[in-house]
């Protein structure tokens, strides 16, 4: 339950803060101005990283702040957030950025005790590294990956999506290693990115800025090293598999600039994502392509986590060679992806006609606005036992909703999200702990099947809606589908026996469906508010009954 609450709280805080942050960006001129390495043509607010930082901070302070490594991490991450904010506000040169990155790395190395102490079988006899080399190598790795993710932040949703997949993998490894501190940190980061990507996928209305990209890069390398060094069964080469794509991109770009006699940090459009666009892909297609590649690397890290170090290193070398060769051959032969009229005008044209006719949206939305609230009410009745503390929380939620409804009606949607993002994981978790005796196995199967139906109706509603604002489908949906497919099929018996994968998928589906409904109701939230209050009332009654 702790881990589910971590993700839900992180997502909620990030989503809630972003509208406030956008207003602050307008006031203080924290906008991203187009330059030679960027593809957007108008200034865009770049304060999303600060919202993510708060989304990570709150659950970590609540549930993991007593750990010495976590405190060191917060000190290092806070340093980078401070330097990133200054850069986003005033602009910093690369030397000042390096100073901040080095300071953050030294904090986690000396205060947190982080070291790359072994390279496994890559060295003769699995020899241990000298202390001075451990510190230097760890410092270079942290600064290098921090910059790699920072430089990968060139297309809408790119750095966030790559990092999200990486943190999901790291949290899985932390679960296997029983490292609760790393798991809370990685899940907090994944939740913050998930909330941020709602605004950052193409066409983005918000950027993370250096505050966000440096925070993600620093966090990814620190947590990946932490979970694979020391007394763990995992190969020390795994971080290279998890983070290898942005690292390879950075090395190739810097090598090319050095070969041309230019400064390695000079702006250009030679990154992999820029080159994919130059080969004929659209903005969203280039991001999707890189998501697929990163997803393949994550799956490889999961499957090969116990393999020999030299096998993983050989795999990464082959992957790097394949990527570099593919781009070189494409450039030499003038290759361009073909645009098929059947897809661009036939398929996409038909989809636009369906959207314009609006009949799919009407049907799917009608089903969603009935089924989703009913599933919430049914879910409240399914746990065999509702603890007393849940009734106290539910009563507080009811009072909160009623107060906002009376005194601040314009914030009802915010309040509903707050209640749902915290209560849905709790309710579904209680069902997994034990279902009520009155429901038969057949009925329980139908209940699980209903989540597939509301996922489909929410998908169709979001896909074909004619709304210009609110929740829309983007390349982020690939990330959701990938996580929803992979998590239930993770090989560990402990995950399957507790149905953690199914639980995660159903939480995502129900919250996704509520997001679509809240956006599609366009402020007319009376019925949804009533159903939510009714669900909280049932929790309160059942909790009191269980207490006595």
C-alpha positions as CSV (number, residue, x, y, z in Angstrom):
1,X,0.0,0.0,0.0
2,X,2.9,2.3,0.7
3,X,4.2,2.1,-2.8
4,X,0.8,2.6,-4.4
5,X,0.2,5.7,-2.2
6,X,3.7,7.0,-3.2
7,X,2.8,6.9,-6.9
8,X,-0.7,8.3,-6.5
9,X,0.4,11.2,-4.3
10,X,3.3,12.0,-6.6
11,X,1.1,12.1,-9.7
12,X,-1.6,14.2,-7.9
13,X,0.9,16.8,-6.5
14,X,2.6,17.2,-9.9
15,X,-0.7,17.5,-11.8
16,X,-2.1,20.0,-9.3
17,X,0.9,22.2,-9.2
18,X,1.5,22.6,-12.9
19,X,-1.3,25.1,-13.6
20,X,0.1,27.2,-10.8
21,X,3.6,26.9,-12.2
22,X,2.5,27.9,-15.7
23,X,1.1,31.2,-14.3
24,X,4.4,31.7,-12.4
25,X,6.3,31.1,-15.6
26,X,4.3,33.8,-17.4
27,X,5.0,36.2,-14.6
28,X,8.7,35.6,-14.3
29,X,9.4,35.0,-18.0
30,X,10.5,31.4,-17.4
31,X,10.0,30.4,-21.0
32,X,12.0,28.2,-23.4
33,X,13.1,30.3,-26.4
34,X,13.7,28.5,-29.7
35,X,17.4,28.0,-30.7
36,X,19.4,25.8,-33.1
37,X,19.0,22.6,-31.1
38,X,15.2,23.0,-30.6
39,X,12.3,22.2,-32.9
40,X,9.6,24.4,-31.3
41,X,9.1,27.8,-32.9
42,X,7.3,29.7,-30.1
43,X,8.3,30.3,-26.5
44,X,7.0,27.7,-24.1
45,X,6.9,27.8,-20.2
46,X,9.7,25.7,-18.8
47,X,8.8,25.3,-15.1
48,X,7.5,21.8,-15.2
49,X,10.7,20.5,-13.5
50,X,9.8,22.4,-10.3
51,X,6.4,20.8,-10.2
52,X,8.0,17.4,-10.6
53,X,10.5,18.2,-7.8
54,X,7.7,18.9,-5.4
55,X,5.9,15.8,-6.6
56,X,9.0,13.7,-5.7
57,X,9.8,15.6,-2.4
58,X,6.5,15.2,-0.6
59,X,6.1,11.4,-0.6
60,X,9.8,10.8,-0.1
61,X,9.8,13.1,3.0
62,X,6.7,11.4,4.3
63,X,7.8,7.8,4.0
64,X,11.6,7.6,3.4
65,X,13.3,10.7,4.9
66,X,14.9,8.7,7.8
67,X,17.3,6.8,5.5
68,X,20.7,8.4,5.3
69,X,21.0,7.7,1.5
70,X,17.7,9.3,0.9
71,X,18.8,12.5,2.8
72,X,22.0,12.6,0.7
73,X,19.9,12.1,-2.4
74,X,17.6,15.0,-1.4
75,X,20.6,17.2,-0.8
76,X,22.1,16.5,-4.2
77,X,18.8,16.7,-6.0
78,X,18.0,19.9,-4.3
79,X,21.3,21.4,-5.4
80,X,20.5,20.5,-9.0
81,X,17.0,21.9,-8.7
82,X,18.4,25.2,-7.4
83,X,21.0,25.5,-10.2
84,X,18.4,24.4,-12.7
85,X,16.0,27.1,-11.5
86,X,18.7,29.8,-11.8
87,X,19.4,28.5,-15.3
88,X,15.8,28.5,-16.4
89,X,15.4,32.0,-14.9
90,X,18.6,33.8,-15.9
91,X,20.6,31.3,-18.0
92,X,23.9,29.7,-16.9
93,X,27.0,28.8,-18.9
94,X,28.1,25.2,-19.1
95,X,30.9,25.8,-16.5
96,X,28.3,26.9,-13.8
97,X,26.1,23.9,-14.7
98,X,29.1,21.6,-14.3
99,X,29.8,23.1,-10.9
100,X,26.2,22.3,-9.8
101,X,26.4,18.8,-11.1
102,X,29.7,18.1,-9.5
103,X,28.5,19.4,-6.2
104,X,25.4,17.3,-6.3
105,X,27.5,14.2,-7.2
106,X,30.0,14.8,-4.4
107,X,27.1,15.1,-1.9
108,X,25.7,11.7,-2.9
109,X,29.1,10.1,-3.1
110,X,30.5,11.3,0.3
111,X,27.3,11.9,2.3
112,X,25.3,9.0,0.8
113,X,28.2,6.6,0.4
114,X,27.4,5.9,-3.2
115,X,30.3,4.2,-5.1
116,X,30.8,2.2,-8.3
117,X,33.0,-0.2,-6.4
118,X,32.9,-3.1,-8.9
119,X,32.6,-3.8,-12.6
120,X,32.1,-7.5,-12.0
121,X,33.7,-9.9,-14.4
122,X,34.7,-7.1,-16.8
123,X,37.9,-6.9,-14.7
124,X,40.3,-9.8,-14.1
125,X,39.2,-11.8,-11.1
126,X,36.4,-9.4,-10.4
127,X,38.9,-7.2,-8.8
128,X,37.8,-4.3,-6.6
129,X,38.6,-0.8,-7.7
130,X,40.9,1.5,-5.7
131,X,39.0,4.0,-3.5
132,X,40.2,7.1,-5.5
133,X,39.1,5.5,-8.7
134,X,35.7,4.6,-7.3
135,X,35.1,8.2,-6.4
136,X,36.4,9.5,-9.7
137,X,34.5,7.0,-11.8
138,X,31.2,7.5,-9.9
139,X,31.6,11.3,-10.3
140,X,32.1,11.0,-14.0
141,X,29.2,8.6,-14.4
142,X,26.8,10.8,-12.5
143,X,27.8,14.0,-14.3
144,X,27.8,12.2,-17.6
145,X,24.4,10.7,-17.4
146,X,22.9,13.9,-15.9
147,X,24.1,15.7,-19.0
148,X,23.0,12.9,-21.3
149,X,19.3,13.1,-20.1
150,X,19.5,16.9,-20.2
151,X,20.7,16.9,-23.8
152,X,18.0,14.3,-24.7
153,X,15.3,16.8,-23.7
154,X,14.8,17.9,-27.3
155,X,11.4,16.8,-28.3
156,X,8.0,16.9,-26.5
157,X,7.9,14.1,-23.9
158,X,11.2,12.5,-25.0
159,X,13.3,12.8,-21.8
160,X,10.3,12.3,-19.6
161,X,9.3,9.1,-21.4
162,X,12.7,7.6,-21.5
163,X,13.2,8.4,-17.8
164,X,9.8,7.0,-16.9
165,X,10.6,3.6,-18.4
166,X,14.0,3.7,-16.6
167,X,12.5,4.4,-13.2
168,X,9.9,1.7,-13.6
169,X,12.7,-0.8,-14.3
170,X,14.7,0.5,-11.3
171,X,11.7,0.2,-9.0
172,X,11.3,-3.5,-10.1
173,X,15.0,-4.2,-9.4
174,X,14.6,-2.4,-6.0
175,X,11.6,-4.6,-5.2
176,X,13.7,-7.7,-5.9
177,X,16.6,-6.4,-3.9
178,X,14.2,-5.4,-1.0
179,X,15.5,-1.8,-1.1
180,X,12.5,0.2,0.1
181,X,14.3,3.5,0.0
182,X,15.2,3.1,-3.7
183,X,11.8,1.9,-4.5
184,X,10.0,4.9,-2.9
185,X,12.4,7.2,-4.7
186,X,12.0,5.6,-8.1
187,X,8.2,5.3,-7.8
188,X,7.9,9.0,-6.7
189,X,9.9,10.0,-9.7
190,X,7.8,7.8,-12.0
191,X,4.6,9.3,-10.6
192,X,5.9,12.8,-11.0
193,X,6.9,12.2,-14.7
194,X,3.5,10.5,-15.3
195,X,1.7,13.7,-14.1
196,X,4.1,16.0,-16.0
197,X,3.7,14.1,-19.3
198,X,0.1,14.9,-19.4
199,X,1.2,18.5,-20.3
200,X,4.5,17.7,-22.1
201,X,3.5,15.2,-24.8
202,X,3.2,16.7,-28.3
203,X,2.1,19.4,-28.8
204,X,3.6,20.3,-25.4
205,X,2.1,23.2,-23.4
206,X,4.9,23.0,-20.8
207,X,8.6,22.0,-20.7
208,X,10.6,20.6,-17.8
209,X,13.5,22.9,-18.3
210,X,17.0,22.2,-16.9
211,X,15.4,21.9,-13.5
212,X,13.6,18.8,-14.6
213,X,16.0,17.2,-17.0
214,X,19.0,17.5,-14.6
215,X,16.8,16.1,-11.8
216,X,15.8,13.1,-13.9
217,X,19.3,12.4,-15.2
218,X,20.9,12.7,-11.7
219,X,18.1,10.5,-10.1
220,X,18.3,7.8,-12.8
221,X,22.0,7.2,-12.6
222,X,22.2,7.5,-8.8
223,X,19.3,5.0,-8.2
224,X,20.5,2.6,-11.0
225,X,24.0,2.5,-9.4
226,X,22.6,2.1,-5.9
227,X,20.5,-0.9,-6.8
228,X,23.2,-2.7,-8.7
229,X,26.3,-2.1,-6.6
230,X,27.1,-3.8,-3.3
231,X,25.4,-7.0,-2.1
232,X,22.9,-7.4,-4.9
233,X,22.5,-10.3,-7.5
234,X,22.4,-7.9,-10.4
235,X,25.1,-7.2,-12.9
236,X,26.8,-3.8,-12.4
237,X,26.5,-3.3,-16.2
238,X,22.7,-3.1,-15.9
239,X,22.6,0.8,-15.5
240,X,24.3,1.0,-19.0
241,X,21.4,-1.1,-20.5
242,X,18.7,1.0,-18.7
243,X,20.2,4.4,-19.5
244,X,22.3,3.4,-22.5
245,X,20.3,5.1,-25.3
246,X,20.7,8.7,-24.1
247,X,24.3,8.0,-23.1
248,X,25.0,6.7,-26.6
249,X,23.3,9.7,-28.2
250,X,25.4,12.1,-26.2
251,X,28.7,10.4,-26.9
252,X,27.9,10.3,-30.7
253,X,26.9,13.9,-30.8
254,X,29.9,15.1,-28.8
255,X,32.3,13.0,-30.9
256,X,30.9,14.5,-34.1
257,X,31.2,18.1,-32.8
258,X,34.8,17.4,-31.7
259,X,35.6,15.9,-35.1
260,X,34.3,19.1,-36.7
261,X,36.4,21.3,-34.4
262,X,33.4,22.8,-32.6
263,X,32.8,23.0,-28.9
264,X,31.2,19.8,-27.6
265,X,28.3,21.8,-26.0
266,X,27.5,23.9,-29.0
267,X,23.9,23.7,-30.1
268,X,22.9,21.8,-33.3
269,X,20.4,19.3,-34.6
270,X,22.6,16.2,-34.7
271,X,20.9,14.2,-31.9
272,X,19.2,11.0,-32.7
273,X,15.7,12.5,-32.4
274,X,16.7,15.4,-34.7
275,X,18.1,12.9,-37.3
276,X,14.9,10.8,-37.2
277,X,12.9,13.9,-38.1
278,X,15.3,14.7,-40.9
279,X,14.7,11.2,-42.2
280,X,11.0,12.0,-42.7
281,X,9.3,11.2,-39.4
282,X,7.0,13.6,-37.7
283,X,7.6,15.0,-34.2
284,X,5.3,12.4,-32.6
285,X,6.6,9.5,-34.7
286,X,10.2,10.3,-33.8
287,X,9.3,10.2,-30.1
288,X,7.4,7.0,-30.5
289,X,10.3,5.4,-32.3
290,X,12.7,6.2,-29.5
291,X,10.1,5.1,-26.9
292,X,10.0,1.7,-28.7
293,X,13.8,1.4,-28.6
294,X,14.0,2.4,-24.9
295,X,11.2,-0.1,-24.1
296,X,13.2,-2.8,-25.8
297,X,16.3,-1.9,-23.7
298,X,14.2,-2.0,-20.5
299,X,12.8,-5.4,-21.4
300,X,16.3,-6.6,-22.1
301,X,17.4,-5.3,-18.7
302,X,14.6,-7.2,-17.0
303,X,15.3,-10.5,-18.9
304,X,19.1,-10.3,-18.6
305,X,19.4,-9.0,-15.0
306,X,21.2,-12.0,-13.8
307,X,23.3,-12.6,-16.9
308,X,27.1,-12.4,-16.9
309,X,28.6,-8.9,-17.1
310,X,30.5,-9.6,-20.4
311,X,27.3,-10.8,-22.1
312,X,25.5,-7.6,-21.1
313,X,28.5,-5.5,-22.3
314,X,28.6,-7.4,-25.6
315,X,24.8,-6.8,-26.0
316,X,25.2,-3.1,-25.4
317,X,28.2,-2.9,-27.8
318,X,26.2,-4.6,-30.5
319,X,23.2,-2.3,-29.9
320,X,25.4,0.8,-30.2
321,X,27.0,-0.5,-33.3
322,X,23.6,-1.2,-34.9
323,X,22.2,2.3,-34.1
324,X,25.3,4.1,-35.3
325,X,25.6,2.0,-38.5
326,X,21.9,2.5,-39.2
327,X,22.1,6.3,-39.1
328,X,25.4,6.3,-41.1
329,X,23.9,4.2,-43.8
330,X,20.8,6.3,-43.9
331,X,22.8,9.5,-44.3
332,X,25.1,8.0,-46.9
333,X,22.2,6.7,-49.1
334,X,19.9,9.6,-48.5
335,X,17.3,7.3,-47.0
336,X,13.9,8.9,-46.1
337,X,10.9,7.2,-44.6
338,X,8.1,7.0,-47.1
339,X,4.8,8.7,-46.4
340,X,2.0,6.4,-47.5
341,X,-1.0,8.1,-48.8
342,X,-3.2,5.2,-47.7
343,X,-2.1,5.9,-44.1
344,X,-1.8,9.7,-44.1
345,X,-5.0,10.4,-46.1
346,X,-6.9,7.1,-46.0
347,X,-6.7,5.9,-42.4
348,X,-6.1,9.3,-40.8
349,X,-8.7,10.9,-43.0
350,X,-11.3,8.3,-42.0
351,X,-10.4,8.8,-38.3
352,X,-10.9,12.6,-38.7
353,X,-14.3,12.0,-40.2
354,X,-15.3,9.7,-37.3
355,X,-14.2,12.4,-34.9
356,X,-16.1,15.1,-36.8
357,X,-19.3,13.0,-36.9
358,X,-19.0,12.5,-33.1
359,X,-21.0,9.3,-32.9
360,X,-18.2,7.3,-31.4
361,X,-17.6,9.8,-28.7
362,X,-21.3,10.0,-27.8
363,X,-21.6,6.2,-27.4
364,X,-18.3,5.7,-25.6
365,X,-18.8,8.7,-23.3
366,X,-22.4,7.6,-22.5
367,X,-21.0,4.2,-21.5
368,X,-18.1,5.7,-19.5
369,X,-20.2,8.1,-17.5
370,X,-22.4,5.2,-16.3
371,X,-19.9,2.4,-15.9
372,X,-17.0,4.2,-14.3
373,X,-18.9,5.6,-11.2
374,X,-20.7,2.3,-10.8
375,X,-17.4,0.4,-10.8
376,X,-16.1,2.7,-8.1
377,X,-19.2,2.1,-6.0
378,X,-19.0,-1.7,-6.6
379,X,-15.3,-1.6,-5.7
380,X,-16.1,-0.1,-2.3
381,X,-18.4,-3.0,-1.5
382,X,-15.9,-5.7,-2.5
383,X,-13.2,-5.7,0.3
384,X,-13.8,-8.3,3.0
385,X,-12.7,-5.8,5.6
386,X,-12.4,-2.0,5.6
387,X,-10.1,-0.8,8.4
388,X,-11.3,1.9,10.8
389,X,-8.8,4.5,9.6
390,X,-10.3,4.3,6.1
391,X,-13.6,5.5,7.5
392,X,-11.9,8.5,9.1
393,X,-10.2,9.3,5.8
394,X,-13.4,8.9,3.9
395,X,-15.3,11.3,6.2
396,X,-12.5,13.9,5.8
397,X,-12.8,13.5,2.0
398,X,-16.6,14.1,2.2
399,X,-16.2,17.2,4.2
400,X,-13.5,18.4,1.8
401,X,-15.7,17.9,-1.2
402,X,-18.7,19.5,0.4
403,X,-16.7,22.5,1.5
404,X,-15.2,23.1,-1.9
405,X,-18.6,22.6,-3.5
406,X,-20.1,25.4,-1.4
407,X,-17.2,27.8,-1.0
408,X,-14.9,27.3,-4.0
409,X,-17.0,25.7,-6.7
410,X,-14.3,26.5,-9.4
411,X,-11.9,24.0,-7.7
412,X,-14.3,21.0,-7.6
413,X,-12.3,19.2,-10.3
414,X,-9.1,19.6,-8.3
415,X,-10.8,18.3,-5.2
416,X,-12.2,15.3,-7.0
417,X,-8.8,14.4,-8.4
418,X,-7.3,14.7,-4.9
419,X,-9.9,12.3,-3.4
420,X,-9.8,9.8,-6.3
421,X,-6.0,9.7,-6.6
422,X,-5.8,8.8,-2.9
423,X,-8.8,6.6,-2.5
424,X,-8.8,4.5,-5.6
425,X,-5.4,2.8,-4.8
426,X,-6.6,2.2,-1.2
427,X,-9.9,0.6,-2.2
428,X,-8.4,-1.7,-5.0
429,X,-5.6,-2.7,-2.6
430,X,-8.1,-3.7,0.1
431,X,-9.9,-5.9,-2.5
432,X,-6.6,-7.7,-3.3
433,X,-6.1,-8.3,0.4
434,X,-9.4,-10.2,0.6
435,X,-12.7,-10.0,-1.2
436,X,-16.1,-10.2,0.4
437,X,-17.7,-13.6,0.8
438,X,-20.9,-12.6,-1.1
439,X,-19.2,-12.3,-4.5
440,X,-18.8,-15.5,-6.5
441,X,-15.6,-16.3,-8.5
442,X,-17.7,-15.8,-11.7
443,X,-18.9,-12.4,-10.6
444,X,-15.3,-11.4,-9.6
445,X,-14.1,-12.4,-13.1
446,X,-16.8,-10.2,-14.7
447,X,-15.7,-7.4,-12.3
448,X,-12.1,-7.6,-13.6
449,X,-13.4,-7.8,-17.2
450,X,-15.3,-4.6,-16.7
451,X,-12.0,-2.7,-16.4
452,X,-11.2,-3.7,-19.9
453,X,-14.5,-2.3,-21.1
454,X,-14.1,1.1,-19.4
455,X,-10.5,1.2,-20.7
456,X,-11.8,0.9,-24.2
457,X,-14.6,3.4,-23.7
458,X,-12.2,5.9,-22.1
459,X,-9.7,5.4,-24.9
460,X,-12.3,6.0,-27.7
461,X,-13.7,9.0,-25.9
462,X,-10.3,10.6,-25.5
463,X,-9.3,9.7,-29.1
464,X,-12.3,11.0,-30.9
465,X,-13.3,13.9,-28.7
466,X,-13.5,17.4,-30.3
467,X,-12.2,19.1,-27.2
468,X,-9.3,21.4,-27.7
469,X,-8.2,21.2,-24.1
470,X,-8.1,18.7,-21.3
471,X,-7.1,15.0,-21.3
472,X,-6.1,13.8,-24.8
473,X,-4.4,10.8,-26.2
474,X,-0.8,11.1,-27.2
475,X,2.4,9.1,-27.5
476,X,2.2,8.8,-23.7
477,X,-0.4,6.1,-24.3
478,X,2.3,3.8,-25.6
479,X,4.0,4.1,-22.2
480,X,0.8,3.3,-20.4
481,X,0.1,0.3,-22.6
482,X,3.7,-0.9,-22.3
483,X,3.6,-0.7,-18.5
484,X,0.1,-2.3,-18.4
485,X,1.3,-5.2,-20.5
486,X,4.7,-5.8,-18.9
487,X,3.9,-5.4,-15.1
488,X,1.4,-8.3,-14.9
489,X,3.8,-10.6,-16.8
490,X,6.9,-10.0,-14.7
491,X,8.5,-13.4,-14.0
492,X,8.8,-13.2,-10.2
493,X,6.2,-15.5,-8.4
494,X,5.9,-13.0,-5.5
495,X,4.5,-10.4,-7.9
496,X,2.2,-12.8,-9.6
497,X,0.9,-14.4,-6.4
498,X,-0.2,-11.1,-5.0
499,X,-1.6,-9.9,-8.3
500,X,0.4,-6.7,-8.1
501,X,0.5,-6.3,-11.8
502,X,-3.2,-6.6,-12.2
503,X,-3.7,-4.2,-9.3
504,X,-1.4,-1.6,-10.9
505,X,-3.2,-1.9,-14.3
506,X,-6.7,-1.5,-12.7
507,X,-5.6,1.5,-10.8
508,X,-4.2,3.1,-14.0
509,X,-7.4,2.2,-15.9
510,X,-9.8,3.6,-13.3
511,X,-7.8,6.9,-12.8
512,X,-7.4,7.3,-16.5
513,X,-11.1,6.9,-17.0
514,X,-11.9,9.4,-14.3
515,X,-9.5,11.9,-16.0
516,X,-11.3,11.5,-19.3
517,X,-14.7,12.0,-17.6
518,X,-13.6,15.1,-15.7
519,X,-12.3,16.6,-18.9
520,X,-15.3,15.6,-21.0
521,X,-17.9,16.9,-18.4
522,X,-16.4,20.4,-19.1
523,X,-17.0,21.6,-15.5
524,X,-20.5,20.0,-15.1
525,X,-19.4,17.7,-12.3
526,X,-22.5,17.4,-10.2
527,X,-23.2,13.7,-10.9
528,X,-19.6,12.7,-10.6
529,X,-19.3,14.5,-7.3
530,X,-22.4,12.8,-6.0
531,X,-21.1,9.3,-6.9
532,X,-17.7,10.1,-5.3
533,X,-19.4,11.3,-2.1
534,X,-21.6,8.2,-2.1
535,X,-18.5,6.0,-2.5
536,X,-16.8,7.8,0.4
537,X,-19.9,7.4,2.5
538,X,-19.9,3.6,1.9
539,X,-16.3,3.4,2.9
540,X,-17.1,5.4,6.1
541,X,-20.0,3.1,7.0
542,X,-18.1,-0.1,6.3
543,X,-15.1,1.1,8.2
544,X,-17.2,2.0,11.3
545,X,-19.0,-1.4,11.0
546,X,-15.7,-3.2,10.8
547,X,-14.3,-1.3,13.8
548,X,-17.2,-2.4,16.0
